[in-house]
Amino acid sequence: MNAAIQFNNVSLSYGSKIDPVEVLKGINFSVSSEEIVSIIGPSGSGKTSIIMLASGLETATEGSIKINSQEIVGLKENKLSEVRRENIGIVFQSFYLIPNLTAIENVLLSLEASQKYNQEQEAKKLLSEFGLSHRLGHLPSELSGGEQQRVAIARALINKPKIILADEPTGNLDSANSQIMMDLLFDYTKKSKTSLVMVTHDNSIAERCDRIIEIKDGQIV
Amino acid sequence: MVKLFDTQQLRLINKYAIRDFSRSYKKLWVIASTLFISLLLLSLTFSVKEALNNEIEANSKELLGGDIQVTSGIDPLPSLVFDELKVLGEVSIAIELATMVSKKGQAPVFTELRAVDDNYPLYGEIVTTPLGASKKIYLNTQKPTVLINESIQNLLQLEIGDDVVIMGKSFKVAGLVVSVPDLAESAVFGEFAIISKSSYDKFELSSGGSFLDHEYRIKFNNNIDVSKQASLVESIVAYDDSIETRLPGQSGRSLGRIIDNFSNFLNLVSVSAMIIAGIGISNTLLSFVNQRNTSIAVKKSIGFSSNFIQLMYFYEIILILIGMSVIAYLFGVFSPLLANELLPKSLGIDLQPTVSLIGYLNIFFIGLLVVLIFSIPSLYSISEIKAVALFRNTFQPVSLNFSSKNIILLAILVTILITYFVLQTEQKFYTILYFVAFFITMFIFYGVSKLLISFLRRFHKFSNNGYRIAYRNIVAKKSLAPIMTVSLGIGLTLLLTLSFVANNLKQEISDNIPSMAPDLFFVSIDRDIQPDLESFIKSIDPEVTLEFSPMASASFISLNGTPIEEIVSENNRSAWVVRGDRRISWSEKSNPDNPIIEGEWWEPGNENEMFISMDSRAAYDLGMSINDKITLNILGRDVTGTIKNFREVDYRDISINFAIIINKAFANKLPYEYIGTLKSDMSSNEILAKVVEKFPNVSAIKVDRILSQVSGVLNKIFIAVTGISLIVIVIGLIVIVSAVLVQTTFRRYNNLIYKILGVDFPTILRAMTIEFVLIYLTLVFFALSVAIAGSYLIVENTLQLTWRFDLGLTLWILLTTALVSFVMILIANKSIFSPKVYPLIRNE
């Protein structure tokens, strides 16, 4: 079976060449399809940087990153956007819904980016599955934190991505809402045979995953 | 991702843009309003200019009064020639002369009198009050009748039916001339009257003097080819170089040129307004992008490319442009109807609104160029927004994107904009100069703001809280100082420059000249009556200052054998000297008031050779040199003379000044008349009334009357120019307000922190005042410097006047602008004075 994500000797550093800040140092790992992986580690260890690199939103300083066998290091912005549209859904800690779009419009945005039009029914169905059928026309400011994150997850999943990247998706939620959110994510991932890579500080969530990758000082422990 | 003709993508862009409009219209009002005002100004000037040109073109025959006009000057055409013309069609004779119209008990009025035959007018009609009064002048009544214009009616307090005296003969006023089809300047701005030719014949003038003009207008027979007949007419009158012919279109050419120059000036002001509006657009768009930083990053994280997002915002702006340009164009289209109300009725011009796609596209294209120029650096900043910021929750505001690609693109667009304007005007050099000066001024003000910031950084150790807050606001990374300095600076500079020029012109006419000018100008005085006239005036006022100069009429033929039309272009500043009939004088001695600046005065006594003294400015403009040969047509005879010297002539003293003076010994052979000036402590009206009674054929112009007419016109220009530059200021203020609004969130947050720390409202107000005063005082210094330099160059070099500084006017403009600007800023900032704590703490 091909790896959904393949990191080969990946390094990431910021700053000047003379005095660089090394964030990741020669990372090697792979995530197979339908695998659920959690990345844990202390703050500043480089967990989020792995998600950023895997999504193609950040460029590795060295090494190779493959998404569904396609090398993404060195691709131009437009091509990276295409890879992201076709393969990846991202869930952020801070939800990041577009404030002047309603819940359903936020979800549809993801479809429209992939040139899939007139799929309101699909969006409604997914939001209903997430318990938001009564909130379709509401703006983000009219939703609670838990509802906002459910919309954000729906936005990431609507396009049926092969990989879901989640950066502390429950970081801004209380424990009850966290539980609901994780149930939704795990159920959906298993049902749709999708890979999930999730950064978390919550050990109980990490333990529900197929595998845990621990990062410390930019290296896999 | 974005394929230009992918209809689904375009539909998506359209959908997003429309949705954005409906939800963000409050944030787009600055773009819409500044675009609308500047496009409206542009549309108004284009529409009125187009309507005027259409009117001139459509009525070219009416404006000329015939299919062709022949002007023979002082003498009528010989009857044989006249008979030849009559074969070609209907001929109308009009004789124009300057004379006095008087009423008992009132001072006589210098008037342009037109004597017309009953074929007049061949095209169009004389509009009178009461209607049809024009026919009365041809009736063979016991007392001849005259049509006068409103100005004469007011000056002489006349009613219809009253008697007036013209050249010693009594006339009854038959009615008022409202307009004549062929434009008569004096009908609009001065005193104008019409009598019949048969009444004129009864004057039995032996010599009408050089202010007499015979005009023949011909309406060709229907079956005749107009251009062939025009050539035939020209061949019939070719025997005399001084006889001129004019075709339809030529009569409106000078008016067309004035319109073109004025509309060109308005267009430049409009485009200045548009460029300032562009600064607002740029600023608003940048803030728009920064406010949507997160949304843009999210869109990128989902898979939208920067190109798609940029295209979406470009599309929104173009939609606003289309909307605003259509509204502005429609307002502009109907502006000729308003212009009809403002133009003097006596011009007889009836402007019609014309809707044309080309007219609209013209406005839209200029708007599009300005919008593109100013939105490219803002919208291309979208590419700097990184979606990775979503993981870190750290958003850096983006700034204008001036990549090499953008700079090249902007340079191309600016060049297209300037070229487009330059190609539309005849004043190409001045248009380019204006653009160059405008862009330099913009850069100066941008530099000024940076200078202020770096200067203040040296003075940050003040303990005053108000100053410290003001200081921080000015030196902050996203300070208002640059945008405020550039927009207000440009507007203020334009207002000051135009006001200085207009004020200098006004003062030159109204203040200085009357003190040195004579009271009366006598024109066209027969040489036989000159001695009697002089002694009669001296008998009325022995202390009077009288000056008489001989004068003959001449026209310029050639310079060193080359026809003058081939050497001097119509745009030459001194073309007037060589165009048409010119009065020349002669003298044996040089006049100390006209010092010689090149060459030498001639020795007296050479009666066989013509020596010429030229006005130095005209000579240099026309490319003349000492010892060049000039051929003049003097009373039908071509005479060639040698230029002996150039004199400095100051026409502003309104004394007798001639561009061309010849040697007296040669001129003694010429028939001539006199021109004279009078200055007296007595009332000029009283002297004039007595003179006209004794010498009915003498004409005199009252200098104060001419000056008041000129002042009146200048006052109107001054008001118009000030009004126009105020529009630029208003747009500048909208731009500043937009910049203030952009910063509202940031300032509200700052003020909240200050409030929590215990800073009170008066301190915040004081800080805002200090901030404004610091910026305004800095820009005032540079705006004044640029305005003084600009107006000095215009007044001294172009208008050839002495530039003067008016402190009162300057202070008035500066204080008013400051007050209005500050109040606007306070109003725009009102929400920051009482920031609400709750939403900020909740980070909403």
Interface residues (C-beta under 8 A of the other chain):
Chain A: T48 I51 M52 S55 L57 E58 E77 N78 S81 E82 R84 R85 I90 F92 Q93 S94 Y96 L97 I98 P99 N100 L101 E105 L109 S110 E112 A113 S114 Q115 Y117 S141 R155 D167
Chain B: M1 Q8 Q9 R11 L12 R19 D20 R23 S24 T294 S295 A297 V298 K299 K300 S301 I302 G303 F304 S305 S306 N307 K386 A387 V388 L390 F391 R392 N393 E844
